[in-house]
């Protein structure tokens, strides 16, 4: 089914944008609609997907430019959930396979380095050249090879200019930056120097798979003997002497990204936006390389065989040795301290809390032998739930408190350190939720996720659930809808699923003015109305928090990521002229028309409730029509 089948029969025309005089009233109206429905609206948008001002488009987006946040706040969005902000690998585009725990330098808005604030350390000509020569201008997708090469080039030039200008005391801005750098370097050198060395060795070996490096580089911090220590010290000294400029440049880049994150967070706060961080379940290659003794040899984290994967999912994520997480007296062991450090760093810059990727892996993880090609009960399983297992039995937990200990002793305290609570944590609990996970989630009333693409019914969502059409691991909702209608009558099973979906959706989103039987028939025959009703379902559900993936918010019919694949994943971006794009799509009935959706959700609550909010409904109806015109 082509996208045209989801649009109306009207000929597309360009929808007018809100006039400046209307914007303030529109924002207040949408915010009031959300408040009346007791909803918080959040958008999932990774930094790379963000739109740019055309003259600053380097080929990759960044939320730190503020361009997207300024637009979304007008539409009542109070939080944006980004991807993990760790340093991206040059060998893998997935933000969930980062290189180190350093911050992602691709988030730096390079145009800021051309300003007086930074002493113009990046020449305008360099920025212009990167913008002008970027590939994929037609479809505005990310070419990570181009981005990596040109960010590396630009940041090297910026650091070189900074070094030269600071020696000359060229300006007040440069002097301030030099003082900031010295202070930052002194405070963070011990942490950042090994990261810089890991990046150097990754470049030198042309891979960040450190297990393939020579023995000295592989075990630079894995000291077993005096001989190892001498060899390691000699290699480290050599690396520092020959690459001191690169190491300082790495640290300087980390200063820049920290400054930009702090500045952006302050600006976001002013306009009512908080950033939700994303905590990957995987440790970075750097963390494993530097702390090899803390990780299980030959085993990795994954998922057991299930509905989504007959053979299970082999993620190859390193697993901390359970005995290193907590000491016998319950205090944190070295593995626990490593985990504590990474969560504290995440909460430090995420004013809206964090999403924990695969919370199951913190409570009741499934691990498997990397040496065996097939998962079997003998070589894989829930490491804490198998007291009789030959390999894992010694790690078995027996009490609810033991299962929740990583959360209660590491994650929750890390949140509290930065003024956040467990309620500011989104627990990605998709997959096989085992009894220990279920008990922990219920005991601490943790916020889970409900995805309606997986036939999750909004009506069944508890208040503390985050509800969404789909996330970065789903196809766009337009593509999902096309597939749903295309296969509706393939066989008895899919027909039954389709009919159940439509009937439940109709019952949950119908308004008193509509005939239910006729409404059901409309949904079954009209993909556009199905999409609209699916948006309404989010706001009629009991769930307080509604999240919308950027592709669905703006009505894009392209997939951002397909789990388990690498080609053509993580490259989708929003167009530069995102406001024009949004309004154009609304005239074609694509994307979410918020006032229309909120008005329908309010009317769904019955005439008595609607009558209390007649003035609000009139305003919502007015703006809904403006966005369609």
C-alpha positions in Angstrom: 0.0 0.0 0.0 1.4 3.3 -1.0 1.4 6.3 1.3 -1.3 7.9 -0.9 -3.7 5.3 0.4 -3.4 6.8 3.9 -4.2 10.4 2.8 -7.5 12.0 2.0 -8.9 12.4 -1.5 -8.4 16.2 -1.3 -5.6 17.6 -3.4 -2.7 18.5 -1.1 -2.3 22.2 -0.4 0.2 24.0 1.8 -1.2 24.5 5.3 -0.7 27.9 6.7 1.6 28.2 9.7 0.3 29.7 12.9 0.6 33.5 12.9 2.9 35.1 15.5 -0.2 36.5 17.2 -1.8 33.0 17.4 1.2 31.1 18.6 1.0 32.1 22.3 -2.8 31.3 22.5 -2.3 28.0 20.6 0.4 26.9 23.1 -1.7 27.8 26.1 -4.7 26.0 24.5 -2.8 22.8 23.9 -1.2 22.9 27.3 -4.6 23.4 28.9 -6.0 20.4 26.9 -3.1 18.3 28.2 -3.8 19.4 31.7 -7.5 18.6 31.5 -6.6 15.1 30.3 -3.9 14.8 32.9 -1.3 14.1 30.3 2.4 15.0 29.8 3.5 15.0 26.1 7.0 13.9 25.3 8.8 13.3 22.0 11.5 10.7 21.2 14.1 12.4 19.0 17.8 11.3 18.9 20.4 14.1 18.4 21.3 12.9 14.9 17.7 13.1 13.8 17.3 16.8 14.6 16.7 19.3 11.9 19.2 22.1 11.3 19.1 25.7 10.2 20.0 25.2 6.5 23.2 27.2 6.6 24.4 25.2 9.6 23.6 21.7 8.4 26.8 19.7 8.7 25.1 16.4 7.8 24.0 15.5 11.3 21.6 17.0 13.8 21.9 18.1 17.4 19.3 18.9 20.0 21.7 21.3 21.5 21.1 23.8 18.7 17.7 24.4 20.3 16.0 24.5 16.9 13.8 21.5 17.4 13.0 22.2 21.1 11.8 25.7 20.3 9.3 24.2 17.8 8.1 21.4 20.0 7.5 23.5 23.1 4.8 25.5 21.1 3.0 22.1 20.7 2.9 21.4 24.4 5.9 19.0 24.5 7.6 19.1 27.9 10.3 16.5 27.5 12.5 15.2 24.7 14.0 11.7 25.0 17.4 11.5 23.3 19.7 8.5 22.7 22.7 7.6 24.9 25.0 10.6 24.7 28.2 8.5 24.9 31.0 9.0 22.3 29.9 7.4 19.1 31.9 4.7 17.5 33.3 5.4 14.0 32.8 1.7 13.2 29.2 1.3 14.2 26.4 3.9 13.6 24.2 2.6 16.5 24.1 5.0 19.4 23.6 1.9 21.5 27.1 0.6 20.7 29.1 3.6 21.7 32.9 3.8 22.0 33.5 5.3 25.4 31.7 7.0 28.3 32.9 10.3 27.0 30.2 12.6 25.6 29.2 12.4 21.9 31.1 15.2 20.1 28.8 15.0 17.1 26.3 16.8 19.4 28.4 20.0 19.3 26.8 22.7 17.1 29.9 23.5 15.1 28.5 27.0 14.2 28.9 28.0 17.9 32.7 27.6 17.6 32.7 30.3 14.9 31.3 32.9 17.3 33.0 35.4 19.7 31.9 33.2 22.7 34.6 30.7 21.7 37.0 33.3 20.3 36.1 32.2 16.7 38.4 29.1 17.0 36.6 27.5 14.1 36.9 29.5 10.8 33.6 30.2 9.1 35.1 29.0 5.9 35.7 25.5 7.4 32.0 25.3 8.6 30.8 26.5 5.2 32.9 23.9 3.4 31.5 21.1 5.6 27.9 22.3 5.0 28.4 22.8 1.3 30.0 19.4 0.6 27.8 17.2 2.8 26.3 14.2 0.9 22.6 13.1 1.0 21.2 16.6 0.6 18.3 15.2 -1.3 17.0 12.9 1.4 18.8 14.6 4.3 20.0 11.3 5.8 23.2 11.0 7.9 26.4 9.8 6.3 28.4 8.8 9.4 31.7 8.4 7.5 31.4 12.0 6.2 30.3 13.3 9.7 33.2 11.4 11.5 35.9 12.7 9.1 34.7 16.3 9.1 33.9 16.6 12.8 37.4 15.2 13.4 38.9 17.7 11.0 36.9 20.7 12.3 37.6 19.9 16.0 41.3 19.5 15.3 41.4 22.9 13.6 39.4 24.4 16.5 41.8 23.0 19.1 44.9 24.1 17.1 43.5 27.7 16.8 42.6 27.7 20.5 46.2 26.6 21.5 47.7 29.3 19.3 45.4 32.1 20.4 45.7 31.2 24.1 49.5 31.5 23.9 49.0 35.1 22.6 46.3 36.0 25.1 44.4 37.0 22.0 41.1 37.9 23.6 39.0 37.9 26.8 36.9 35.0 25.5 40.1 32.9 24.7 41.6 33.6 28.1 38.4 32.5 29.8 38.3 29.4 27.7 41.9 28.7 28.5 41.1 28.9 32.3 38.1 26.7 31.9 40.2 24.2 30.0 43.0 24.0 32.6 40.4 23.6 35.4 38.5 21.0 33.5 41.6 19.1 32.6 42.9 19.1 36.1 39.6 17.8 37.4 38.9 15.1 34.7 42.4 14.1 33.4 42.4 10.8 35.3 39.1 9.8 33.8 39.5 11.2 30.3 43.1 10.3 29.6 42.4 6.5 29.3 39.4 7.3 27.1 41.6 9.3 24.8 44.2 6.5 24.6 41.5 4.0 23.8 40.3 6.2 20.9 43.9 6.6 19.7 44.4 2.8 19.8 41.1 2.3 18.0 42.3 4.5 15.2 45.8 3.0 15.1 44.3 -0.6 14.9 41.5 0.5 12.6 39.0 -1.2 14.9 37.5 -0.7 18.4 37.4 -4.5 18.9 40.2 -4.4 21.4 40.3 -8.2 21.7 42.0 -8.2 18.2 44.8 -5.8 19.3 48.3 -7.0 20.2 48.8 -8.3 23.7 50.3 -5.1 25.1 47.5 -2.8 23.8 44.9 -5.3 24.7 46.1 -5.5 28.3 47.3 -2.0 28.8 45.3 -1.7 32.1 45.0 -5.5 32.7 48.1 -5.9 34.9 48.8 -9.4 36.2 52.6 -9.2 37.0 55.5 -6.9 37.4 56.6 -7.6 33.8 53.1 -6.6 32.6 53.4 -3.4 34.6 56.7 -2.5 33.1 55.6 -3.2 29.6 52.3 -1.3 30.1 54.0 1.7 31.6 56.5 1.9 28.8 53.7 1.7 26.2 51.6 4.3 28.0 54.6 6.7 28.3 55.3 6.3 24.6 51.6 7.0 23.7 51.5 10.1 25.9 54.7 11.5 24.6 53.9 11.0 20.9 50.2 11.9 21.2 50.1 14.6 23.9 48.4 17.0 21.5 45.7 14.4 20.5 45.0 13.6 24.2 44.7 17.3 25.1 42.5 17.7 22.0 40.2 14.9 23.2 39.9 16.5 26.6 39.2 19.9 25.1 36.4 18.5 23.0 34.9 17.0 26.1 35.0 20.4 27.7 33.2 21.9 24.7 30.5 19.3 24.7 30.0 19.7 28.4 29.7 23.5 28.1 27.2 23.1 25.2 25.1 20.6 27.2 25.0 22.8 30.3 24.1 25.9 28.2 21.4 24.0 26.3 19.9 22.6 29.4 19.5 26.1 30.9 17.9 27.3 27.7 15.6 24.3 27.6 14.5 24.9 31.2 13.5 28.5 30.2 11.2 27.3 27.5 9.8 24.4 29.6 11.7 21.4 28.1 13.6 18.8 30.0 15.9 16.2 28.4 15.4 12.5 29.2 18.7 10.6 28.9 19.0 7.1 27.7 21.0 4.5 29.6 22.3 1.6 27.4 22.3 -1.8 29.1 25.7 -2.5 27.4 29.0 -1.4 28.8 31.2 0.4 26.3 34.2 -1.4 24.8 36.4 1.1 26.7 34.9 0.2 30.1 35.4 -3.5 29.4 38.9 -3.0 28.1 39.9 -0.9 31.1 38.3 -3.2 33.7 38.6 -6.7 32.3 38.8 -8.4 35.7 35.3 -7.2 36.5 33.6 -9.0 33.5 32.7 -12.7 33.0 34.9 -14.4 30.4 33.1 -16.1 27.5 29.6 -15.0 28.4 27.4 -12.2 27.1 24.0 -10.6 27.7 21.1 -11.3 25.3 17.5 -12.5 25.1 16.3 -16.0 25.2 14.3 -17.5 22.3 10.9 -16.0 22.2 8.1 -14.7 19.9 10.4 -12.2 18.3 13.4 -14.5 17.8 13.2 -18.3 17.6 16.9 -18.6 18.3 17.2 -15.8 20.8 19.1 -12.5 20.5 22.9 -12.6 20.8 23.9 -9.0 21.7 27.5 -9.8 22.7 27.2 -7.3 25.6 29.7 -7.9 28.4 28.4 -9.1 31.7 29.7 -7.9 35.1 30.8 -10.8 37.4 28.0 -10.9 40.0 30.6 -11.2 42.8 32.1 -7.8 41.9 28.8 -5.8 42.1 28.3 -6.2 45.9 30.7 -7.3 48.7 29.5 -9.9 51.2 28.5 -7.2 53.6 26.3 -5.6 51.0 28.5 -2.6 50.2 29.5 -1.9 46.6 32.2 -3.9 45.1 34.4 -2.6 42.2 31.8 -3.7 39.6 29.1 -1.9 41.6 31.2 1.2 41.8 31.8 1.2 38.0 28.0 0.9 37.5 27.4 3.7 40.1 29.8 6.0 38.3 28.1 5.5 34.9 24.6 6.1 36.3 25.7 9.2 38.2 27.2 10.7 35.0 23.9 10.0 33.1 21.6 11.6 35.7 24.0 14.6 36.0 23.0 16.0 32.6 19.5 14.6 32.2 17.1 17.0 33.9 14.1 14.9 32.8 15.4 11.6 34.1 16.6 8.7 32.1 15.2 5.7 30.2 16.9 2.5 31.2 17.3 0.2 28.2 16.4 -3.4 28.9 15.6 -3.0 32.7 15.3 -6.8 32.6 19.0 -7.0 32.3 19.5 -5.2 35.6 17.1 -7.4 37.5 17.0 -10.9 35.9 19.5 -11.0 33.0 19.7 -13.8 30.4 23.3 -14.7 29.5 24.7 -17.2 27.0 28.0 -18.7 26.1 29.8 -16.9 23.3 31.7 -20.1 22.4 28.5 -22.0 21.5 26.6 -21.3 18.3 23.2 -22.2 19.7 21.6 -21.3 23.1 20.8 -24.3 25.1 19.7 -24.8 28.7 23.2 -26.0 29.5 25.1 -22.9 28.2 22.5 -20.1 28.7 19.8 -18.9 31.0 18.7 -16.4 33.7 21.9 -16.1 35.7 20.2 -15.3 39.0 17.2 -17.6 38.7 18.8 -21.1 38.2 19.9 -22.4 41.6 20.5 -25.9 40.1 22.4 -24.7 37.1 26.0 -26.1 36.7 27.5 -22.8 35.8 25.1 -20.1 37.1 23.8 -21.9 40.3 26.3 -20.1 42.6 24.9 -16.8 41.6 21.2 -17.6 42.4 19.2 -15.0 44.3 16.5 -16.0 46.7 14.8 -12.7 47.9 13.0 -9.8 46.2 15.5 -7.4 47.8 18.4 -9.3 46.2 16.8 -9.0 42.8 16.2 -5.3 43.2 19.5 -4.4 44.8 21.1 -2.9 41.7 18.2 -0.5 41.5 17.9 0.3 45.2 21.6 0.6 46.0 23.0 2.0 42.7 20.4 3.5 40.3 18.0 5.2 42.7 20.7 6.8 44.8 22.4 8.1 41.6 19.1 9.7 40.6 18.6 11.2 44.1 22.1 12.7 44.0 20.8 15.0 41.2 17.4 15.8 42.6 15.5 13.1 40.8 13.5 10.0 41.9 12.6 6.6 40.7 9.5 8.2 39.1 11.9 10.0 36.7 13.1 6.7 35.4 11.5 5.0 32.4 12.1 1.2 32.5 12.1 -0.3 29.1 10.5 -3.6 30.0 9.7 -5.0 26.6 10.5 -8.7 26.2 10.1 -11.6 28.6 9.2 -10.1 31.9 10.1 -12.8 34.4 8.5 -13.1 37.9 11.4 -11.3 39.7 11.2 -8.4 37.2 7.4 -8.2 37.6 7.7 -8.2 41.4 10.4 -5.5 41.3 8.4 -3.3 39.0 5.3 -3.7 41.1 7.0 -3.3 44.5 8.6 0.0 43.5 5.8 1.1 41.2 8.2 1.6 38.4 7.3 3.3 35.1 7.2 0.7 32.3 6.4 1.1 28.6 3.3 0.2 26.5 3.6 0.1 22.7 0.3 0.0 20.8 2.1 -1.4 17.7 2.5 -4.6 19.7 -1.3 -4.7 20.2 -1.0 -3.2 23.6 -4.4 -1.7 24.4 -4.3 1.9 25.8 -7.3 1.2 28.0 -5.2 -1.3 29.9 -2.3 1.1 30.7 -1.9 2.0 34.3 -1.3 5.7 35.3 2.4 5.2 35.6 2.9 3.6 32.2 4.5 5.5 29.3 2.4 4.8 26.3 3.4 5.2 22.7 2.7 4.1 19.1 6.2 2.9 18.7 9.8 3.8 19.5 13.2 3.9 17.6 13.0 0.1 17.3 9.7 0.1 15.4 8.8 1.0 11.8 7.0 4.4 11.4 3.3 4.2 12.3 2.4 5.0 8.7 4.4 1.9 7.5 2.9 -0.2 10.3 -0.6 0.9 9.2 0.1 0.1 5.5 1.3 -3.4 6.5 -1.7 -3.9 8.8 -4.3 -3.1 6.1 -2.4 -4.9 3.4 -2.3 -8.2 5.4 -5.7 -7.8 7.2 -7.2 -10.8 5.3 -4.1 -13.0 4.8 -5.5 -15.8 7.0 -7.9 -16.4 9.8 -5.3 -15.4 12.4 -4.4 -12.0 10.9 -8.1 -11.3 10.1 -9.0 -11.9 13.7 -6.2 -9.8 15.0 -7.1 -7.0 12.6 -10.8 -7.1 13.6 -9.9 -7.2 17.4 -7.6 -4.3 17.0 -10.3 -2.2 15.2 -13.1 -3.0 17.6 -11.0 -2.3 20.7 -9.8 1.0 19.2 -13.3 2.0 18.2 -14.7 1.2 21.7 -11.9 3.1 23.4 -11.9 6.3 21.2 -15.6 6.7 20.2 -17.3 9.9 21.3 -21.0 10.3 22.4 -21.7 12.0 19.0 -20.6 9.0 17.0 -22.4 5.8 16.2 -20.2 3.0 17.4 -21.1 0.5 14.7 -20.5 3.0 12.0 -17.3 4.2 13.6 -15.9 0.6 13.7 -16.7 0.2 10.0 -14.9 3.5 9.3 -11.8 2.4 11.1 -11.7 -0.9 9.2 -12.0 0.8 5.9 -10.0 4.0 6.3 -6.3 3.9 7.3 -6.2 7.7 7.8 -9.0 7.4 10.5 -7.2 4.5 12.0 -4.0 6.5 12.5 -6.0 9.5 13.9 -7.8 7.1 16.4 -4.5 5.6 17.4 -3.2 9.0 18.4 -6.4 9.6 20.3 -6.0 6.3 22.1 -2.8 7.5 23.7 -4.7 10.4 25.3 -7.8 8.5 26.3 -5.7 5.8 28.1 -5.1 6.1 31.9 -1.4 6.5 31.3 -0.2 9.9 32.3 2.9 10.1 30.1 2.5 10.0 26.3 5.6 9.6 24.1 5.6 10.1 20.3 8.5 9.1 18.2 9.6 11.9 15.9 8.7 10.0 12.7 5.2 9.6 13.9 4.8 13.1 15.3 5.8 14.6 11.9 4.1 12.0 9.7 7.2 10.5 8.2 6.8 7.1 6.4 10.3 5.9 6.9 11.9 3.5 9.3 14.8 4.8 11.6 16.1 1.4 12.8 15.5 -2.3 12.3 16.8 -4.2 15.4 19.6 -6.6 14.5 20.4 -4.8 11.2 23.1 -2.2 10.4 22.5 -1.2 6.8 20.4 2.0 6.4 19.7 2.2 10.1 20.1 5.2 12.3 20.4 7.6 9.3 16.9 9.1 9.1 16.6 12.9 9.9 14.0 15.5 10.0 14.0 18.1 7.1 15.6 21.5 7.8 12.4 23.4 7.3 10.7 21.3 9.9 7.8 23.7 10.6 6.9 23.9 6.9 7.2 20.1 6.6 4.9 19.6 9.6 2.2 21.9 8.3 2.4 20.5 4.8 2.0 17.0 6.1 -1.0 18.0 8.3 -2.9 19.1 5.1 -2.3 15.6 3.8 -3.6 14.1 7.1 -0.1 12.9 8.1 1.4 13.5 11.5 -0.4 14.5 14.7 -2.9 17.4 14.7 -2.7 18.0 18.4 -5.7 20.2 18.9 -7.9 17.8 17.0 -6.5 14.8 18.9 -7.0 16.5 22.3 -10.5 17.6 21.4 -11.5 14.1 20.5 -9.9 12.7 23.7 -11.9 15.2 25.8 -15.2 14.4 24.0 -14.5 10.7 24.5 -14.9 11.3 28.3 -18.6 12.0 27.8 -21.0 14.9 27.5 -20.8 15.9 31.1 -17.0 16.2 31.0 -17.1 17.9 27.6 -19.7 20.5 28.7 -17.4 21.6 31.5 -14.7 22.4 28.9 -16.8 24.0 26.0 -14.6 27.1 25.7 -11.5 25.0 25.5 -13.0 22.7 22.9 -14.0 25.7 20.8 -10.4 26.9 20.8 -9.1 23.4 20.1 -11.5 23.0 17.2 -10.5 26.4 15.8 -6.8 25.6 15.8 -7.4 22.0 14.5 -9.0 23.6 11.4 -6.3 26.2 11.0 -3.7 23.4 10.9 -5.7 21.6 8.2 -6.4 24.6 6.0 
